Amino acid sequence: MKTFEMIREADESGVSGIGKVLEGIVFSDGTTIIRWCVKGSPNSTAVYRSFEDFKKIHVDSHPTNRTKFKWTRFKD
């Protein structure tokens, strides 16, 4: 499994802000769980069938946000 942080350099919607806005984990079967960590907002958690499903909704649909990922891989 791998964990990640999602960092946005811009926020076209004005909702999630910039900087670290989300923490997540990708399990070995591809299941992806995310947790929003935006100051002043509810920290909601969501489950996706794959990282690509999550990315399609929250990253690819907002290209001007200049989103980056910081990955950590756990050793087997």
All heavy atoms as a GROMACS GRO file, in nm:
protein
  613
    1MET      N    1   0.084  -0.118   0.000
    1MET     CA    2   0.000   0.000   0.000
    1MET      C    3   0.088   0.124   0.000
    1MET      O    4   0.203   0.118   0.040
    1MET     CB    5  -0.095  -0.003   0.118
    1MET     CG    6  -0.033   0.016   0.252
    1MET     SD    7  -0.159   0.006   0.379
    1MET     CE    8  -0.058  -0.046   0.511
    2LYS      N    9   0.030   0.231  -0.048
    2LYS     CA   10   0.102   0.359  -0.053
    2LYS      C   11   0.012   0.467   0.005
    2LYS      O   12  -0.109   0.463  -0.013
    2LYS     CB   13   0.134   0.397  -0.197
    2LYS     CG   14   0.225   0.301  -0.269
    2LYS     CD   15   0.265   0.352  -0.405
    2LYS     CE   16   0.148   0.348  -0.502
    2LYS     NZ   17   0.185   0.382  -0.639
    3THR      N   18   0.072   0.561   0.073
    3THR     CA   19  -0.003   0.678   0.119
    3THR      C   20   0.040   0.798   0.037
    3THR      O   21   0.148   0.799  -0.023
    3THR     CB   22   0.020   0.707   0.269
    3THR    OG1   23   0.159   0.733   0.291
    3THR    CG2   24  -0.026   0.591   0.355
    4PHE      N   25  -0.046   0.898   0.035
    4PHE     CA   26  -0.012   1.019  -0.039
    4PHE      C   27  -0.078   1.141   0.023
    4PHE      O   28  -0.174   1.131   0.099
    4PHE     CB   29  -0.053   1.006  -0.187
    4PHE     CG   30  -0.201   0.992  -0.212
    4PHE    CD1   31  -0.279   1.105  -0.238
    4PHE    CD2   32  -0.262   0.869  -0.212
    4PHE    CE1   33  -0.415   1.092  -0.262
    4PHE    CE2   34  -0.396   0.854  -0.238
    4PHE     CZ   35  -0.474   0.967  -0.263
    5GLU      N   36  -0.022   1.254  -0.011
    5GLU     CA   37  -0.081   1.384   0.021
    5GLU      C   38  -0.106   1.453  -0.112
    5GLU      O   39  -0.025   1.441  -0.205
    5GLU     CB   40   0.013   1.468   0.106
    5GLU     CG   41   0.040   1.409   0.242
    5GLU     CD   42   0.140   1.489   0.322
    5GLU    OE1   43   0.211   1.576   0.264
    5GLU    OE2   44   0.150   1.465   0.443
    6MET      N   45  -0.217   1.524  -0.122
    6MET     CA   46  -0.246   1.600  -0.244
    6MET      C   47  -0.226   1.748  -0.213
    6MET      O   48  -0.282   1.800  -0.116
    6MET     CB   49  -0.391   1.574  -0.289
    6MET     CG   50  -0.420   1.637  -0.425
    6MET     SD   51  -0.582   1.586  -0.490
    6MET     CE   52  -0.687   1.711  -0.414
    7ILE      N   53  -0.144   1.812  -0.294
    7ILE     CA   54  -0.109   1.952  -0.277
    7ILE      C   55  -0.158   2.029  -0.398
    7ILE      O   56  -0.130   1.991  -0.513
    7ILE     CB   57   0.044   1.970  -0.259
    7ILE    CG1   58   0.090   1.899  -0.131
    7ILE    CG2   59   0.082   2.116  -0.255
    7ILE    CD1   60   0.150   1.766  -0.152
    8ARG      N   61  -0.231   2.136  -0.373
    8ARG     CA   62  -0.279   2.221  -0.483
    8ARG      C   63  -0.208   2.355  -0.479
    8ARG      O   64  -0.194   2.417  -0.374
    8ARG     CB   65  -0.430   2.243  -0.471
    8ARG     CG   66  -0.509   2.121  -0.508
    8ARG     CD   67  -0.655   2.152  -0.516
    8ARG     NE   68  -0.728   2.039  -0.575
    8ARG     CZ   69  -0.856   2.017  -0.556
    8ARG    NH1   70  -0.927   2.101  -0.482
    8ARG    NH2   71  -0.915   1.915  -0.613
    9GLU      N   72  -0.166   2.400  -0.596
    9GLU     CA   73  -0.102   2.531  -0.608
    9GLU      C   74  -0.205   2.639  -0.634
    9GLU      O   75  -0.176   2.758  -0.618
    9GLU     CB   76   0.002   2.528  -0.718
    9GLU     CG   77   0.120   2.438  -0.686
    9GLU     CD   78   0.225   2.439  -0.795
    9GLU    OE1   79   0.209   2.510  -0.896
    9GLU    OE2   80   0.326   2.368  -0.779
   10ALA      N   81  -0.326   2.601  -0.678
   10ALA     CA   82  -0.434   2.696  -0.703
   10ALA      C   83  -0.565   2.625  -0.669
   10ALA      O   84  -0.568   2.504  -0.650
   10ALA     CB   85  -0.434   2.740  -0.849
   11ASP      N   86  -0.674   2.703  -0.661
   11ASP     CA   87  -0.804   2.645  -0.628
   11ASP      C   88  -0.911   2.716  -0.710
   11ASP      O   89  -0.966   2.816  -0.669
   11ASP     CB   90  -0.831   2.660  -0.479
   11ASP     CG   91  -0.967   2.605  -0.438
   11ASP    OD1   92  -1.028   2.530  -0.516
   11ASP    OD2   93  -1.012   2.639  -0.327
   12GLU      N   94  -0.940   2.660  -0.829
   12GLU     CA   95  -1.035   2.725  -0.920
   12GLU      C   96  -1.175   2.730  -0.862
   12GLU      O   97  -1.252   2.820  -0.895
   12GLU     CB   98  -1.035   2.658  -1.057
   12GLU     CG   99  -1.097   2.521  -1.062
   12GLU     CD  100  -1.092   2.460  -1.200
   12GLU    OE1  101  -0.984   2.457  -1.261
   12GLU    OE2  102  -1.196   2.413  -1.247
   13SER      N  103  -1.213   2.637  -0.774
   13SER     CA  104  -1.348   2.637  -0.717
   13SER      C  105  -1.361   2.728  -0.595
   13SER      O  106  -1.471   2.767  -0.558
   13SER     CB  107  -1.389   2.495  -0.677
   13SER     OG  108  -1.313   2.452  -0.565
   14GLY      N  109  -1.249   2.757  -0.530
   14GLY     CA  110  -1.253   2.840  -0.410
   14GLY      C  111  -1.301   2.764  -0.287
   14GLY      O  112  -1.331   2.824  -0.184
   15VAL      N  113  -1.305   2.632  -0.294
   15VAL     CA  114  -1.357   2.552  -0.184
   15VAL      C  115  -1.247   2.489  -0.099
   15VAL      O  116  -1.247   2.501   0.023
   15VAL     CB  117  -1.452   2.441  -0.236
   15VAL    CG1  118  -1.498   2.351  -0.123
   15VAL    CG2  119  -1.570   2.502  -0.308
   16SER      N  120  -1.152   2.421  -0.163
   16SER     CA  121  -1.054   2.345  -0.086
   16SER      C  122  -0.926   2.420  -0.053
   16SER      O  123  -0.848   2.374   0.028
   16SER     CB  124  -1.019   2.214  -0.158
   16SER     OG  125  -0.968   2.241  -0.286
   17GLY      N  126  -0.904   2.533  -0.115
   17GLY     CA  127  -0.785   2.611  -0.084
   17GLY      C  128  -0.660   2.558  -0.153
   17GLY      O  129  -0.667   2.476  -0.244
   18ILE      N  130  -0.546   2.606  -0.106
   18ILE     CA  131  -0.418   2.566  -0.164
   18ILE      C  132  -0.332   2.501  -0.056
   18ILE      O  133  -0.364   2.506   0.062
   18ILE     CB  134  -0.345   2.685  -0.228
   18ILE    CG1  135  -0.318   2.795  -0.126
   18ILE    CG2  136  -0.424   2.740  -0.345
   18ILE    CD1  137  -0.230   2.907  -0.176
   19GLY      N  138  -0.223   2.440  -0.101
   19GLY     CA  139  -0.137   2.366  -0.009
   19GLY      C  140  -0.188   2.224   0.006
   19GLY      O  141  -0.260   2.173  -0.081
   20LYS      N  142  -0.155   2.160   0.117
   20LYS     CA  143  -0.201   2.022   0.142
   20LYS      C  144  -0.351   2.026   0.172
   20LYS      O  145  -0.393   2.088   0.270
   20LYS     CB  146  -0.125   1.963   0.258
   20LYS     CG  147  -0.168   1.822   0.293
   20LYS     CD  148  -0.088   1.770   0.411
   20LYS     CE  149  -0.169   1.674   0.493
   20LYS     NZ  150  -0.099   1.630   0.613
   21VAL      N  151  -0.429   1.961   0.087
   21VAL     CA  152  -0.574   1.963   0.104
   21VAL      C  153  -0.634   1.824   0.127
   21VAL      O  154  -0.752   1.812   0.160
   21VAL     CB  155  -0.645   2.030  -0.016
   21VAL    CG1  156  -0.606   2.176  -0.027
   21VAL    CG2  157  -0.617   1.956  -0.146
   22LEU      N  158  -0.553   1.719   0.110
   22LEU     CA  159  -0.608   1.584   0.116
   22LEU      C  160  -0.500   1.483   0.151
   22LEU      O  161  -0.384   1.500   0.110
   22LEU     CB  162  -0.666   1.553  -0.022
   22LEU     CG  163  -0.735   1.422  -0.048
   22LEU    CD1  164  -0.848   1.444  -0.148
   22LEU    CD2  165  -0.640   1.321  -0.107
   23GLU      N  166  -0.538   1.380   0.228
   23GLU     CA  167  -0.450   1.267   0.256
   23GLU      C  168  -0.518   1.142   0.203
   23GLU      O  169  -0.642   1.134   0.204
   23GLU     CB  170  -0.428   1.252   0.407
   23GLU     CG  171  -0.360   1.371   0.469
   23GLU     CD  172  -0.355   1.365   0.620
   23GLU    OE1  173  -0.446   1.307   0.683
   23GLU    OE2  174  -0.260   1.421   0.675
   24GLY      N  175  -0.440   1.046   0.157
   24GLY     CA  176  -0.501   0.926   0.102
   24GLY      C  177  -0.414   0.805   0.114
   24GLY      O  178  -0.296   0.813   0.150
   25ILE      N  179  -0.476   0.692   0.084
   25ILE     CA  180  -0.405   0.564   0.083
   25ILE      C  181  -0.457   0.482  -0.034
   25ILE      O  182  -0.576   0.485  -0.066
   25ILE     CB  183  -0.423   0.488   0.216
   25ILE    CG1  184  -0.335   0.364   0.221
   25ILE    CG2  185  -0.570   0.456   0.244
   25ILE    CD1  186  -0.317   0.307   0.360
   26VAL      N  187  -0.365   0.414  -0.101
   26VAL     CA  188  -0.399   0.323  -0.210
   26VAL      C  189  -0.358   0.183  -0.165
   26VAL      O  190  -0.240   0.158  -0.138
   26VAL     CB  191  -0.327   0.360  -0.341
   26VAL    CG1  192  -0.366   0.262  -0.452
   26VAL    CG2  193  -0.360   0.503  -0.382
   27PHE      N  194  -0.456   0.093  -0.154
   27PHE     CA  195  -0.429  -0.044  -0.113
   27PHE      C  196  -0.379  -0.127  -0.231
   27PHE      O  197  -0.392  -0.086  -0.346
   27PHE     CB  198  -0.554  -0.107  -0.052
   27PHE     CG  199  -0.590  -0.046   0.081
   27PHE    CD1  200  -0.678   0.061   0.089
   27PHE    CD2  201  -0.533  -0.094   0.198
   27PHE    CE1  202  -0.710   0.118   0.211
   27PHE    CE2  203  -0.563  -0.037   0.320
   27PHE     CZ  204  -0.653   0.069   0.327
   28SER      N  205  -0.326  -0.243  -0.203
   28SER     CA  206  -0.266  -0.327  -0.307
   28SER      C  207  -0.365  -0.368  -0.416
   28SER      O  208  -0.325  -0.394  -0.529
   28SER     CB  209  -0.201  -0.451  -0.246
   28SER     OG  210  -0.297  -0.526  -0.173
   29ASP      N  211  -0.496  -0.372  -0.385
   29ASP     CA  212  -0.596  -0.405  -0.488
   29ASP      C  213  -0.644  -0.282  -0.564
   29ASP      O  214  -0.732  -0.290  -0.648
   29ASP     CB  215  -0.715  -0.479  -0.428
   29ASP     CG  216  -0.802  -0.393  -0.337
   29ASP    OD1  217  -0.764  -0.276  -0.309
   29ASP    OD2  218  -0.908  -0.442  -0.293
   30GLY      N  219  -0.587  -0.164  -0.534
   30GLY     CA  220  -0.623  -0.041  -0.603
   30GLY      C  221  -0.724   0.045  -0.531
   30GLY      O  222  -0.740   0.162  -0.563
   31THR      N  223  -0.796  -0.012  -0.435
   31THR     CA  224  -0.894   0.066  -0.359
   31THR      C  225  -0.824   0.188  -0.300
   31THR      O  226  -0.715   0.178  -0.244
   31THR     CB  227  -0.956  -0.017  -0.246
   31THR    OG1  228  -1.020  -0.131  -0.303
   31THR    CG2  229  -1.057   0.064  -0.166
   32THR      N  230  -0.888   0.303  -0.314
   32THR     CA  231  -0.829   0.429  -0.269
   32THR      C  232  -0.923   0.497  -0.171
   32THR      O  233  -1.042   0.512  -0.199
   32THR     CB  234  -0.804   0.521  -0.391
   32THR    OG1  235  -0.714   0.454  -0.481
   32THR    CG2  236  -0.744   0.654  -0.349
   33ILE      N  237  -0.870   0.535  -0.057
   33ILE     CA  238  -0.947   0.607   0.044
   33ILE      C  239  -0.882   0.743   0.062
   33ILE      O  240  -0.761   0.754   0.074
   33ILE     CB  241  -0.949   0.530   0.177
   33ILE    CG1  242  -1.015   0.394   0.158
   33ILE    CG2  243  -1.022   0.612   0.285
   33ILE    CD1  244  -1.013   0.307   0.280
   34ILE      N  245  -0.966   0.846   0.061
   34ILE     CA  246  -0.915   0.982   0.077
   34ILE      C  247  -0.981   1.049   0.197
   34ILE      O  248  -1.092   1.012   0.237
   34ILE     CB  249  -0.939   1.069  -0.048
   34ILE    CG1  250  -1.088   1.085  -0.076
   34ILE    CG2  251  -0.867   1.011  -0.168
   34ILE    CD1  252  -1.122   1.203  -0.164
   35ARG      N  253  -0.913   1.145   0.253
   35ARG     CA  254  -0.967   1.227   0.362
   35ARG      C  255  -0.926   1.370   0.338
   35ARG      O  256  -0.807   1.403   0.333
   35ARG     CB  257  -0.914   1.180   0.496
   35ARG     CG  258  -0.960   1.264   0.612
   35ARG     CD  259  -0.991   1.178   0.730
   35ARG     NE  260  -1.025   1.255   0.846
   35ARG     CZ  261  -1.148   1.270   0.891
   35ARG    NH1  262  -1.248   1.213   0.829
   35ARG    NH2  263  -1.173   1.341   0.998
   36TRP      N  264  -1.027   1.455   0.318
   36TRP     CA  265  -1.002   1.597   0.300
   36TRP      C  266  -0.952   1.654   0.432
   36TRP      O  267  -1.001   1.618   0.539
   36TRP     CB  268  -1.127   1.670   0.255
   36TRP     CG  269  -1.166   1.630   0.116
   36TRP    CD1  270  -1.256   1.535   0.081
   36TRP    CD2  271  -1.111   1.682  -0.004
   36TRP    NE1  272  -1.263   1.524  -0.056
   36TRP    CE2  273  -1.175   1.614  -0.112
   36TRP    CE3  274  -1.016   1.779  -0.035
   36TRP    CZ2  275  -1.146   1.640  -0.244
   36TRP    CZ3  276  -0.987   1.805  -0.167
   36TRP    CH2  277  -1.052   1.736  -0.270
   37CYS      N  278  -0.855   1.744   0.428
   37CYS     CA  279  -0.801   1.805   0.550
   37CYS      C  280  -0.785   1.955   0.528
   37CYS      O  281  -0.678   2.011   0.541
   37CYS     CB  282  -0.669   1.738   0.589
   37CYS     SG  283  -0.544   1.732   0.460
   38VAL      N  284  -0.897   2.017   0.494
   38VAL     CA  285  -0.901   2.161   0.467
   38VAL      C  286  -0.939   2.233   0.596
   38VAL      O  287  -1.043   2.201   0.656
   38VAL     CB  288  -1.001   2.192   0.355
   38VAL    CG1  289  -1.009   2.341   0.330
   38VAL    CG2  290  -0.963   2.117   0.228
   39LYS      N  291  -0.858   2.327   0.639
   39LYS     CA  292  -0.886   2.402   0.762
   39LYS      C  293  -1.020   2.472   0.751
   39LYS      O  294  -1.053   2.534   0.649
   39LYS     CB  295  -0.776   2.503   0.789
   39LYS     CG  296  -0.645   2.440   0.830
   39LYS     CD  297  -0.540   2.542   0.862
   39LYS     CE  298  -0.410   2.472   0.896
   39LYS     NZ  299  -0.305   2.567   0.927
   40GLY      N  300  -1.100   2.462   0.858
   40GLY     CA  301  -1.228   2.531   0.862
   40GLY      C  302  -1.341   2.459   0.791
   40GLY      O  303  -1.452   2.511   0.782
   41SER      N  304  -1.316   2.340   0.738
   41SER     CA  305  -1.418   2.263   0.668
   41SER      C  306  -1.430   2.125   0.731
   41SER      O  307  -1.336   2.076   0.793
   41SER     CB  308  -1.381   2.246   0.520
   41SER     OG  309  -1.380   2.369   0.454
   42PRO      N  310  -1.546   2.060   0.713
   42PRO     CA  311  -1.558   1.923   0.763
   42PRO      C  312  -1.457   1.832   0.692
   42PRO      O  313  -1.434   1.847   0.572
   42PRO     CB  314  -1.701   1.883   0.724
   42PRO     CG  315  -1.771   2.010   0.694
   42PRO     CD  316  -1.667   2.108   0.651
   43ASN      N  317  -1.396   1.743   0.765
   43ASN     CA  318  -1.297   1.651   0.708
   43ASN      C  319  -1.367   1.524   0.661
   43ASN      O  320  -1.371   1.425   0.732
   43ASN     CB  321  -1.188   1.619   0.810
   43ASN     CG  322  -1.103   1.740   0.840
   43ASN    OD1  323  -1.087   1.827   0.756
   43ASN    ND2  324  -1.050   1.748   0.959
   44SER      N  325  -1.422   1.527   0.541
   44SER     CA  326  -1.494   1.412   0.490
   44SER      C  327  -1.399   1.306   0.436
   44SER      O  328  -1.287   1.334   0.395
   44SER     CB  329  -1.592   1.456   0.380
   44SER     OG  330  -1.523   1.518   0.274
   45THR      N  331  -1.447   1.182   0.438
   45THR     CA  332  -1.371   1.066   0.393
   45THR      C  333  -1.450   0.996   0.283
   45THR      O  334  -1.572   0.987   0.291
   45THR     CB  335  -1.347   0.969   0.510
   45THR    OG1  336  -1.279   1.039   0.614
   45THR    CG2  337  -1.266   0.848   0.468
   46ALA      N  338  -1.379   0.948   0.179
   46ALA     CA  339  -1.447   0.880   0.068
   46ALA      C  340  -1.365   0.762   0.022
   46ALA      O  341  -1.242   0.760   0.035
   46ALA     CB  342  -1.469   0.977  -0.048
   47VAL      N  343  -1.434   0.662  -0.034
   47VAL     CA  344  -1.372   0.541  -0.085
   47VAL      C  345  -1.396   0.532  -0.236
   47VAL      O  346  -1.509   0.553  -0.282
   47VAL     CB  347  -1.429   0.414  -0.017
   47VAL    CG1  348  -1.363   0.289  -0.072
   47VAL    CG2  349  -1.412   0.423   0.134
   48TYR      N  350  -1.289   0.502  -0.313
   48TYR     CA  351  -1.297   0.489  -0.458
   48TYR      C  352  -1.247   0.351  -0.499
   48TYR      O  353  -1.160   0.295  -0.433
   48TYR     CB  354  -1.214   0.597  -0.528
   48TYR     CG  355  -1.268   0.735  -0.501
   48TYR    CD1  356  -1.230   0.805  -0.387
   48TYR    CD2  357  -1.358   0.794  -0.588
   48TYR    CE1  358  -1.281   0.931  -0.361
   48TYR    CE2  359  -1.410   0.920  -0.562
   48TYR     CZ  360  -1.371   0.988  -0.448
   48TYR     OH  361  -1.423   1.111  -0.422
   49ARG      N  362  -1.298   0.300  -0.605
   49ARG     CA  363  -1.258   0.168  -0.655
   49ARG      C  364  -1.112   0.167  -0.699
   49ARG      O  365  -1.044   0.066  -0.691
   49ARG     CB  366  -1.347   0.129  -0.773
   49ARG     CG  367  -1.327  -0.011  -0.820
   49ARG     CD  368  -1.427  -0.053  -0.924
   49ARG     NE  369  -1.493   0.059  -0.988
   49ARG     CZ  370  -1.614   0.055  -1.042
   49ARG    NH1  371  -1.680  -0.057  -1.042
   49ARG    NH2  372  -1.667   0.161  -1.098
   50SER      N  373  -1.062   0.284  -0.745
   50SER     CA  374  -0.923   0.292  -0.790
   50SER      C  375  -0.872   0.435  -0.774
   50SER      O  376  -0.951   0.530  -0.762
   50SER     CB  377  -0.912   0.251  -0.937
   50SER     OG  378  -0.975   0.348  -1.020
   51PHE      N  379  -0.740   0.449  -0.780
   51PHE     CA  380  -0.680   0.582  -0.776
   51PHE      C  381  -0.724   0.662  -0.899
   51PHE      O  382  -0.749   0.781  -0.890
   51PHE     CB  383  -0.527   0.572  -0.770
   51PHE     CG  384  -0.460   0.705  -0.762
   51PHE    CD1  385  -0.455   0.776  -0.644
   51PHE    CD2  386  -0.404   0.761  -0.876
   51PHE    CE1  387  -0.394   0.901  -0.638
   51PHE    CE2  388  -0.342   0.886  -0.871
   51PHE     CZ  389  -0.338   0.956  -0.752
   52GLU      N  390  -0.734   0.595  -1.013
   52GLU     CA  391  -0.774   0.663  -1.137
   52GLU      C  392  -0.916   0.718  -1.126
   52GLU      O  393  -0.944   0.827  -1.177
   52GLU     CB  394  -0.761   0.570  -1.256
   52GLU     CG  395  -0.617   0.550  -1.301
   52GLU     CD  396  -0.543   0.680  -1.331
   52GLU    OE1  397  -0.599   0.768  -1.399
   52GLU    OE2  398  -0.429   0.694  -1.286
   53ASP      N  399  -1.008   0.645  -1.060
   53ASP     CA  400  -1.144   0.697  -1.040
   53ASP      C  401  -1.140   0.824  -0.957
   53ASP      O  402  -1.206   0.923  -0.988
   53ASP     CB  403  -1.233   0.593  -0.970
   53ASP     CG  404  -1.274   0.479  -1.060
   53ASP    OD1  405  -1.250   0.487  -1.184
   53ASP    OD2  406  -1.330   0.381  -1.008
   54PHE      N  407  -1.064   0.822  -0.847
   54PHE     CA  408  -1.048   0.941  -0.764
   54PHE      C  409  -0.988   1.056  -0.843
   54PHE      O  410  -1.038   1.169  -0.842
   54PHE     CB  411  -0.961   0.908  -0.642
   54PHE     CG  412  -0.883   1.025  -0.590
   54PHE    CD1  413  -0.946   1.127  -0.522
   54PHE    CD2  414  -0.747   1.034  -0.614
   54PHE    CE1  415  -0.874   1.237  -0.477
   54PHE    CE2  416  -0.674   1.143  -0.569
   54PHE     CZ  417  -0.739   1.245  -0.500
   55LYS      N  418  -0.880   1.028  -0.916
   55LYS     CA  419  -0.807   1.131  -0.991
   55LYS      C  420  -0.894   1.195  -1.099
   55LYS      O  421  -0.888   1.316  -1.121
   55LYS     CB  422  -0.680   1.069  -1.050
   55LYS     CG  423  -0.586   1.168  -1.113
   55LYS     CD  424  -0.457   1.096  -1.151
   55LYS     CE  425  -0.368   1.182  -1.235
   55LYS     NZ  426  -0.409   1.189  -1.375
   56LYS      N  427  -0.975   1.115  -1.164
   56LYS     CA  428  -1.063   1.165  -1.270
   56LYS      C  429  -1.157   1.274  -1.216
   56LYS      O  430  -1.181   1.375  -1.282
   56LYS     CB  431  -1.144   1.049  -1.327
   56LYS     CG  432  -1.222   1.082  -1.451
   56LYS     CD  433  -1.304   0.963  -1.501
   56LYS     CE  434  -1.222   0.837  -1.510
   56LYS     NZ  435  -1.296   0.719  -1.555
   57ILE      N  436  -1.208   1.254  -1.096
   57ILE     CA  437  -1.303   1.347  -1.037
   57ILE      C  438  -1.236   1.470  -0.977
   57ILE      O  439  -1.278   1.583  -1.001
   57ILE     CB  440  -1.387   1.276  -0.929
   57ILE    CG1  441  -1.472   1.167  -0.992
   57ILE    CG2  442  -1.474   1.376  -0.852
   57ILE    CD1  443  -1.533   1.071  -0.893
   58HIS      N  444  -1.132   1.448  -0.897
   58HIS     CA  445  -1.076   1.557  -0.816
   58HIS      C  446  -0.950   1.622  -0.870
   58HIS      O  447  -0.908   1.726  -0.817
   58HIS     CB  448  -1.050   1.506  -0.674
   58HIS     CG  449  -1.174   1.468  -0.602
   58HIS    ND1  450  -1.270   1.559  -0.563
   58HIS    CD2  451  -1.221   1.346  -0.565
   58HIS    CE1  452  -1.370   1.496  -0.504
   58HIS    NE2  453  -1.343   1.367  -0.504
   59VAL      N  454  -0.890   1.565  -0.974
   59VAL     CA  455  -0.767   1.623  -1.027
   59VAL      C  456  -0.782   1.658  -1.175
   59VAL      O  457  -0.767   1.774  -1.214
   59VAL     CB  458  -0.646   1.528  -1.007
   59VAL    CG1  459  -0.519   1.589  -1.064
   59VAL    CG2  460  -0.629   1.494  -0.859
   60ASP      N  461  -0.814   1.558  -1.257
   60ASP     CA  462  -0.822   1.580  -1.402
   60ASP      C  463  -0.928   1.683  -1.441
   60ASP      O  464  -0.911   1.755  -1.539
   60ASP     CB  465  -0.850   1.448  -1.475
   60ASP     CG  466  -0.739   1.346  -1.453
   60ASP    OD1  467  -0.628   1.384  -1.411
   60ASP    OD2  468  -0.764   1.227  -1.477
   61SER      N  469  -1.035   1.692  -1.362
   61SER     CA  470  -1.142   1.786  -1.394
   61SER      C  471  -1.109   1.930  -1.355
   61SER      O  472  -1.185   2.021  -1.385
   61SER     CB  473  -1.273   1.741  -1.326
   61SER     OG  474  -1.257   1.743  -1.185
   62HIS      N  475  -0.996   1.950  -1.287
   62HIS     CA  476  -0.954   2.084  -1.245
   62HIS      C  477  -0.807   2.107  -1.283
   62HIS      O  478  -0.721   2.123  -1.195
   62HIS     CB  479  -0.971   2.100  -1.094
   62HIS     CG  480  -1.108   2.072  -1.044
   62HIS    ND1  481  -1.212   2.159  -1.062
   62HIS    CD2  482  -1.159   1.965  -0.978
   62HIS    CE1  483  -1.322   2.109  -1.007
   62HIS    NE2  484  -1.292   1.991  -0.956
   63PRO      N  485  -0.776   2.110  -1.411
   63PRO     CA  486  -0.634   2.119  -1.452
   63PRO      C  487  -0.564   2.248  -1.409
   63PRO      O  488  -0.442   2.248  -1.393
   63PRO     CB  489  -0.640   2.107  -1.604
   63PRO     CG  490  -0.779   2.149  -1.641
   63PRO     CD  491  -0.866   2.108  -1.526
   64THR      N  492  -0.637   2.355  -1.388
   64THR     CA  493  -0.571   2.481  -1.351
   64THR      C  494  -0.526   2.484  -1.205
   64THR      O  495  -0.458   2.577  -1.165
   64THR     CB  496  -0.664   2.602  -1.379
   64THR    OG1  497  -0.781   2.590  -1.298
   64THR    CG2  498  -0.702   2.609  -1.526
   65ASN      N  499  -0.563   2.382  -1.127
   65ASN     CA  500  -0.520   2.378  -0.987
   65ASN      C  501  -0.374   2.338  -0.970
   65ASN      O  502  -0.320   2.352  -0.862
   65ASN     CB  503  -0.607   2.279  -0.907
   65ASN     CG  504  -0.745   2.333  -0.878
   65ASN    OD1  505  -0.770   2.452  -0.889
   65ASN    ND2  506  -0.835   2.245  -0.841
   66ARG      N  507  -0.312   2.287  -1.077
   66ARG     CA  508  -0.173   2.246  -1.071
   66ARG      C  509  -0.148   2.154  -0.950
   66ARG      O  510  -0.064   2.180  -0.865
   66ARG     CB  511  -0.080   2.366  -1.071
   66ARG     CG  512  -0.094   2.450  -1.197
   66ARG     CD  513   0.004   2.564  -1.208
   66ARG     NE  514   0.011   2.654  -1.094
   66ARG     CZ  515  -0.073   2.756  -1.072
   66ARG    NH1  516  -0.172   2.780  -1.156
   66ARG    NH2  517  -0.058   2.834  -0.967
   67THR      N  518  -0.222   2.044  -0.946
   67THR     CA  519  -0.218   1.948  -0.836
   67THR      C  520  -0.095   1.860  -0.842
   67THR      O  521  -0.056   1.813  -0.948
   67THR     CB  522  -0.345   1.861  -0.838
   67THR    OG1  523  -0.459   1.948  -0.829
   67THR    CG2  524  -0.347   1.761  -0.726
   68LYS      N  525  -0.036   1.838  -0.726
   68LYS     CA  526   0.081   1.750  -0.713
   68LYS      C  527   0.053   1.648  -0.604
   68LYS      O  528  -0.030   1.671  -0.516
   68LYS     CB  529   0.205   1.831  -0.676
   68LYS     CG  530   0.244   1.931  -0.782
   68LYS     CD  531   0.367   2.007  -0.739
   68LYS     CE  532   0.402   2.110  -0.847
   68LYS     NZ  533   0.520   2.185  -0.813
   69PHE      N  534   0.125   1.535  -0.610
   69PHE     CA  535   0.113   1.431  -0.509
   69PHE      C  536   0.247   1.406  -0.444
   69PHE      O  537   0.349   1.403  -0.511
   69PHE     CB  538   0.062   1.300  -0.571
   69PHE     CG  539  -0.079   1.311  -0.621
   69PHE    CD1  540  -0.104   1.333  -0.756
   69PHE    CD2  541  -0.186   1.301  -0.535
   69PHE    CE1  542  -0.233   1.344  -0.803
   69PHE    CE2  543  -0.316   1.311  -0.580
   69PHE     CZ  544  -0.339   1.333  -0.715
   70LYS      N  545   0.246   1.387  -0.314
   70LYS     CA  546   0.364   1.346  -0.238
   70LYS      C  547   0.334   1.204  -0.190
   70LYS      O  548   0.242   1.183  -0.112
   70LYS     CB  549   0.386   1.440  -0.120
   70LYS     CG  550   0.505   1.405  -0.037
   70LYS     CD  551   0.521   1.504   0.078
   70LYS     CE  552   0.635   1.462   0.168
   70LYS     NZ  553   0.642   1.547   0.287
   71TRP      N  554   0.411   1.108  -0.238
   71TRP     CA  555   0.386   0.966  -0.212
   71TRP      C  556   0.480   0.909  -0.106
   71TRP      O  557   0.598   0.945  -0.101
   71TRP     CB  558   0.406   0.884  -0.339
   71TRP     CG  559   0.299   0.909  -0.439
   71TRP    CD1  560   0.303   1.001  -0.542
   71TRP    CD2  561   0.174   0.842  -0.451
   71TRP    NE1  562   0.186   0.994  -0.614
   71TRP    CE2  563   0.105   0.898  -0.561
   71TRP    CE3  564   0.113   0.740  -0.378
   71TRP    CZ2  565  -0.020   0.854  -0.599
   71TRP    CZ3  566  -0.013   0.698  -0.416
   71TRP    CH2  567  -0.078   0.755  -0.526
   72THR      N  568   0.428   0.815  -0.025
   72THR     CA  569   0.506   0.736   0.069
   72THR      C  570   0.468   0.591   0.048
   72THR      O  571   0.349   0.558   0.050
   72THR     CB  572   0.476   0.777   0.215
   72THR    OG1  573   0.499   0.916   0.231
   72THR    CG2  574   0.561   0.697   0.312
   73ARG      N  575   0.566   0.505   0.030
   73ARG     CA  576   0.538   0.363   0.011
   73ARG      C  577   0.584   0.287   0.133
   73ARG      O  578   0.696   0.305   0.179
   73ARG     CB  579   0.610   0.310  -0.113
   73ARG     CG  580   0.582   0.164  -0.138
   73ARG     CD  581   0.644   0.118  -0.268
   73ARG     NE  582   0.619  -0.022  -0.286
   73ARG     CZ  583   0.514  -0.070  -0.352
   73ARG    NH1  584   0.427   0.010  -0.407
   73ARG    NH2  585   0.496  -0.200  -0.365
   74PHE      N  586   0.495   0.202   0.185
   74PHE     CA  587   0.531   0.118   0.297
   74PHE      C  588   0.611  -0.002   0.247
   74PHE      O  589   0.579  -0.058   0.143
   74PHE     CB  590   0.405   0.068   0.371
   74PHE     CG  591   0.335   0.178   0.444
   74PHE    CD1  592   0.230   0.245   0.384
   74PHE    CD2  593   0.374   0.213   0.572
   74PHE    CE1  594   0.165   0.348   0.453
   74PHE    CE2  595   0.309   0.314   0.639
   74PHE     CZ  596   0.204   0.382   0.580
   75LYS      N  597   0.711  -0.043   0.321
   75LYS     CA  598   0.791  -0.159   0.282
   75LYS      C  599   0.712  -0.287   0.314
   75LYS      O  600   0.644  -0.293   0.415
   75LYS     CB  601   0.924  -0.158   0.353
   75LYS     CG  602   1.012  -0.042   0.310
   75LYS     CD  603   1.146  -0.050   0.376
   75LYS     CE  604   1.230   0.068   0.326
   75LYS     NZ  605   1.365   0.061   0.375
   76ASP      N  606   0.726  -0.387   0.227
   76ASP     CA  607   0.660  -0.516   0.249
   76ASP      C  608   0.723  -0.592   0.363
   76ASP      O  609   0.836  -0.584   0.392
   76ASP     CB  610   0.663  -0.599   0.121
   76ASP     CG  611   0.586  -0.532   0.009
   76ASP    OD1  612   0.490  -0.460   0.038
   76ASP    OD2  613   0.625  -0.554  -0.107
   0.00000   0.00000   0.00000
